[in-house]
């Protein structure tokens, strides 16, 4: 017993998410798209790559991978 109130609340929340979703800030979206138009195909700079390091350094299973140099 008592499921009716919980189910009604879940239904209400689901309807709010489905039909009343968040309002899109179109000005912010336009500014974001305009600011990042030229960066899509550019590779990361050498400084960024050095800062990221080797992704396999933190991997405990890295010793089991095949060495790509072989």
C-alpha positions as CSV (number, residue, x, y, z in Angstrom):
1,X,0.0,0.0,0.0
2,X,1.0,3.6,-0.4
3,X,2.3,3.1,-4.0
4,X,-0.4,5.4,-5.5
5,X,1.1,8.6,-4.2
6,X,4.6,7.6,-5.2
7,X,3.4,6.6,-8.7
8,X,1.5,9.8,-9.1
9,X,4.6,11.8,-8.2
10,X,6.7,9.9,-10.7
11,X,4.1,10.4,-13.4
12,X,4.0,14.1,-12.7
13,X,7.8,14.4,-12.9
14,X,7.9,12.4,-16.1
15,X,5.3,14.6,-17.7
16,X,7.2,17.8,-16.7
17,X,10.4,16.4,-18.2
18,X,8.7,15.3,-21.4
19,X,6.6,18.3,-22.1
20,X,8.0,21.1,-20.1
21,X,11.7,20.5,-20.6
22,X,14.4,23.1,-20.0
23,X,14.2,26.3,-21.9
24,X,16.9,26.7,-24.5
25,X,19.0,29.9,-24.3
26,X,19.4,30.6,-28.0
27,X,21.7,33.6,-27.5
28,X,24.1,31.5,-25.4
29,X,23.9,28.7,-28.0
30,X,24.7,31.1,-30.8
31,X,27.7,32.6,-28.9
32,X,29.0,29.1,-28.2
33,X,28.7,28.0,-31.8
34,X,30.2,31.2,-33.2
35,X,33.2,31.0,-30.8
36,X,34.2,27.4,-31.6
37,X,33.6,27.3,-35.4
38,X,37.2,26.8,-36.4
39,X,38.4,24.3,-33.8
40,X,36.6,21.1,-34.9
41,X,39.3,19.6,-37.2
42,X,42.4,21.0,-35.6
43,X,44.6,18.5,-33.7
44,X,45.5,19.4,-30.2
45,X,48.7,21.4,-29.7
46,X,51.9,19.7,-28.5
47,X,51.6,21.4,-25.1
48,X,48.1,19.9,-24.6
49,X,49.3,16.5,-25.6
50,X,52.2,16.7,-23.1
51,X,49.9,17.8,-20.3
52,X,47.6,14.9,-21.0
53,X,50.4,12.3,-20.8
54,X,50.2,8.7,-21.8
55,X,46.7,7.3,-21.1
56,X,48.2,3.9,-20.4
57,X,50.2,5.2,-17.4
58,X,47.1,4.9,-15.2
59,X,45.9,1.6,-16.7
60,X,46.6,-1.4,-14.4
61,X,46.2,-3.7,-17.4
62,X,48.6,-1.9,-19.7
63,X,51.2,-4.5,-19.2
64,X,48.9,-7.0,-20.9
65,X,48.4,-5.0,-24.1
66,X,50.4,-5.7,-27.2
67,X,53.3,-3.3,-27.7
68,X,52.5,-1.3,-30.9
69,X,56.2,-0.9,-31.6
70,X,56.5,-4.7,-32.2
